[in-house]
Amino acid sequence: MRLANVAGRLVSQEGADLVDVASASGGRFGPDPHDVLDHWDEFLAWADTRPPAGPPLPSPPDAGPPVPRPSQVFGVGLNYADHAGESGMALPSQPMVFPKFSSCITGPGAVDLPSSTVDWEVELVVVIGRPARHVAEADAWSYIAGLTIGQDLSDRTLQFAGGTPPQFGLGKSLPGFGPIGPWLVTPGELGDPDDLEIGCRRNGDEVQHSRTRHLIFTVPALVAFLSSHLPLRPGDLIFTGTPAGVGFGRDPAVYLRPGDELVSTIEGLGSLVTRVTGSAS
């Protein structure tokens, strides 16, 4: 199943068509994209009676974030060995978790630069579908509603301001710094959800490319780790980490500029387009 937020209403892809879920369900589920996450098992049972999705469609016009109001958004740092290497940091012995404040979540579209040191980070984003606490790694996928594409945009100056520890949460949570979408895709739509091609292009040039099998801490490991410390709720997001190729890791460093376009792509999930606007230089 592929779900999207179009002009604030939840739609599903059936074949090559987009179907309004509230209308198709006769009002059983509301138009708010978050409504089905609070009734995920019931929604899956209803969705099983619907026609299957066809090949992934491009981002629908007026697409917003498929999860518009997550209560918790977790980032995971240094979760690809090559990214840890380009950052000059040691591999973590356990997941390095930081908050991305939910106010930064947005959909495909434009982000306004607040400074001249904003960087890109394509990431696989996990959407929790059921309340999760002390989940075993072997059971983790059953708690996941689906996957989507994310950009963990980062103001590097703010991120590393103030000494130790760095301002990871603040530097990665400015307005528009959490674009996700355009689709939420259930794991059953994917051949192997633990091994997806992931990449990012800036102005048509490839800047990142890897596969999610190279995650140091896998999706199930992250769900198990987080749920061992706190409850996960339907609609919570986990940004799972970025592979090598960010601007900060280059010599000299390269950052986003007004007029840039990022196209973030993950196998089976489509492409997330982020346009850069503003006057920062």
C-alpha positions in Angstrom: 0.0 0.0 0.0 1.2 3.5 -0.8 -0.4 6.5 1.1 0.1 10.2 0.5 -1.1 13.5 2.0 -2.7 15.5 -0.8 -3.9 19.0 0.2 -4.3 17.7 3.8 -6.4 14.6 2.9 -5.2 11.0 3.0 -5.1 9.3 -0.4 -4.1 5.8 -1.3 -2.7 4.5 -4.7 -5.0 1.9 -6.3 -3.5 0.8 -9.6 -2.5 4.1 -11.3 -5.3 6.1 -9.5 -5.3 8.1 -6.3 -8.3 7.4 -4.1 -9.5 9.6 -1.3 -9.6 7.3 1.8 -12.4 9.1 3.7 -14.7 8.9 0.7 -13.8 5.4 -0.3 -14.3 4.1 3.3 -17.7 5.8 3.6 -16.3 8.0 6.4 -15.0 5.0 8.4 -11.6 6.8 8.4 -11.3 10.5 8.5 -9.6 12.6 5.9 -6.7 13.6 8.2 -3.7 11.5 7.3 -2.9 10.8 10.9 -6.3 9.2 11.5 -5.4 5.8 10.1 -2.3 5.6 12.2 -4.4 5.7 15.3 -6.5 2.8 13.9 -3.8 1.0 12.0 -4.9 -2.6 12.3 -8.5 -1.7 11.4 -7.2 0.3 8.4 -5.0 -2.6 7.2 -8.0 -4.9 7.3 -10.0 -2.4 5.2 -7.1 -1.8 2.8 -6.9 -5.6 2.1 -10.3 -5.4 0.4 -9.1 -2.6 -1.9 -7.3 -3.0 -5.3 -3.5 -3.1 -5.0 -1.2 -0.3 -6.0 0.5 -0.3 -9.3 4.1 1.0 -10.0 5.0 4.0 -7.9 3.6 7.3 -9.2 5.4 10.6 -9.1 4.8 12.9 -6.2 1.2 14.1 -6.4 0.5 17.8 -6.8 0.0 19.5 -3.4 1.6 16.6 -1.6 2.3 17.3 2.1 4.1 15.1 4.7 2.4 11.7 4.9 2.7 12.0 8.7 2.0 15.7 9.4 2.0 15.7 13.2 4.4 13.1 14.7 4.5 13.3 18.5 8.1 12.2 18.5 10.8 12.5 15.9 14.1 10.7 16.4 17.3 11.2 14.5 20.1 8.6 14.5 23.7 9.9 13.9 26.7 8.2 12.3 24.7 5.1 11.3 26.7 4.4 8.1 30.4 3.7 8.6 31.4 5.7 5.5 29.5 8.8 6.9 31.2 8.4 10.3 34.5 8.3 8.4 33.9 11.4 6.4 32.8 13.2 9.6 36.1 12.2 11.4 34.2 10.4 14.1 34.5 6.9 15.6 31.8 4.3 15.0 29.1 4.4 17.7 28.8 1.4 20.1 25.1 1.9 20.3 22.6 4.1 18.4 23.5 7.8 18.7 20.0 9.3 19.1 19.0 13.0 19.0 15.6 14.7 18.7 14.3 16.4 15.6 11.6 18.7 16.8 8.3 17.9 15.2 7.8 21.6 14.0 10.4 21.0 11.3 8.4 18.3 9.5 7.2 19.3 6.1 6.5 17.7 2.8 8.0 18.0 -0.7 8.6 21.5 -1.8 10.7 24.5 -0.8 12.9 25.2 2.2 14.1 28.7 3.0 17.8 28.9 3.9 18.5 30.5 7.3 22.3 30.6 6.8 25.1 29.8 4.4 26.0 26.5 6.1 23.0 24.3 5.5 23.8 20.7 4.5 21.9 17.8 3.0 21.4 14.2 4.4 19.1 11.7 2.6 17.6 9.2 5.0 15.3 6.3 5.2 12.5 7.3 7.7 10.5 4.7 9.7 6.9 5.4 10.6 5.6 3.6 13.7 2.2 2.1 13.4 1.4 0.5 16.8 2.2 1.4 20.4 5.7 -0.1 21.0 7.4 -0.8 24.3 10.2 -3.3 25.0 9.9 -4.7 21.4 12.1 -7.6 20.5 14.2 -7.0 17.4 12.7 -10.1 15.8 9.2 -8.5 16.1 10.1 -5.0 15.2 8.7 -4.9 11.6 5.2 -5.8 12.9 5.2 -2.4 14.7 6.1 -0.4 11.6 3.3 1.2 9.5 5.7 2.0 6.7 8.7 3.8 5.3 9.2 7.1 3.7 12.0 9.3 2.4 13.5 12.1 4.5 16.0 14.8 4.4 17.8 15.6 7.7 18.7 19.1 6.7 21.4 20.5 9.0 22.7 24.0 9.8 26.3 23.0 10.6 27.2 26.2 12.2 24.3 26.0 14.7 24.8 22.2 15.1 28.3 22.6 16.4 27.8 25.9 18.3 28.2 26.2 22.0 31.0 23.6 22.5 30.3 20.1 23.8 27.8 18.4 23.4 26.8 19.8 19.9 23.4 21.3 19.3 22.3 18.4 17.1 18.6 18.7 17.8 18.4 22.5 17.3 20.7 22.6 14.3 18.6 19.9 12.5 15.1 21.3 13.5 14.8 24.7 11.9 11.6 25.4 9.9 11.4 23.0 6.9 14.5 21.0 8.0 12.5 17.7 8.1 11.0 17.2 4.7 9.5 13.7 4.3 7.4 11.9 1.6 5.8 11.9 -0.8 4.7 8.4 0.0 4.3 6.2 3.0 4.9 2.7 1.8 4.0 -0.4 3.8 6.8 -3.0 4.1 4.9 -5.6 2.1 5.3 -3.5 -1.0 9.0 -3.8 -0.9 11.0 -6.9 -1.9 13.5 -6.6 1.0 12.8 -3.6 3.3 16.2 -4.1 4.9 18.1 -3.6 1.7 17.0 -0.6 -0.3 19.0 1.6 -2.7 19.3 5.1 -1.3 20.7 8.3 -3.0 20.6 12.0 -3.3 21.2 14.3 -6.3 22.0 18.0 -6.0 21.2 20.0 -9.1 21.3 16.7 -11.1 24.7 15.6 -9.8 24.9 12.5 -7.6 26.1 13.4 -4.1 25.1 10.3 -2.1 24.6 6.7 -3.0 24.4 3.5 -0.9 22.1 0.7 0.3 20.3 0.5 3.6 21.9 -2.9 4.3 24.9 -0.8 5.2 23.1 0.7 8.3 25.2 -0.1 11.3 22.0 -0.4 13.4 19.2 -1.8 11.3 15.6 -0.7 11.3 14.6 -3.5 13.7 17.6 -2.8 16.0 16.6 0.9 16.2 13.0 0.1 17.1 14.1 -2.4 19.7 16.6 0.0 21.2 14.3 3.0 21.3 11.3 1.1 22.7 13.6 -0.3 25.4 14.0 3.2 26.8 10.6 4.9 26.1 7.2 4.2 24.5 6.9 4.7 20.8 3.5 5.9 19.5 1.7 5.6 16.2 3.0 8.2 13.8 6.4 8.6 15.5 9.3 9.0 13.0 12.8 7.6 13.1 15.3 9.2 10.7 17.7 6.2 10.4 20.9 8.0 9.4 22.7 9.1 6.2 25.4 7.6 4.0 28.6 9.4 3.0 28.5 12.3 0.6 27.3 15.2 2.7 28.6 18.7 2.0 30.3 19.0 5.5 32.5 16.0 4.7 34.0 17.5 1.6 37.3 19.5 1.3 36.4 22.3 1.0 33.0 21.9 2.5 30.0 22.5 0.2 26.7 23.8 1.4 23.2 24.5 -0.1 22.6 27.7 -2.0 19.3 29.4 -3.1 18.2 27.9 -6.4 19.6 24.4 -5.5 17.3 21.4 -5.9 17.7 18.1 -4.0 16.2 14.9 -5.3 16.3 12.2 -2.7 15.4 8.7 -3.9 14.9 5.4 -2.1 14.1 2.2 -3.9 10.4 1.4 -3.9 9.6 4.7 -2.1 9.9 7.2 -5.0 11.6 10.5 -4.9 11.4 13.5 -2.6 12.1 16.9 -4.3 13.3 19.7 -2.1 13.9 23.2 -3.6 16.1 25.7 -1.8 15.0 29.3 -1.6 16.1 32.3 0.4 18.8 34.9 0.3 21.6 33.2 2.3 24.9 33.1 0.4 
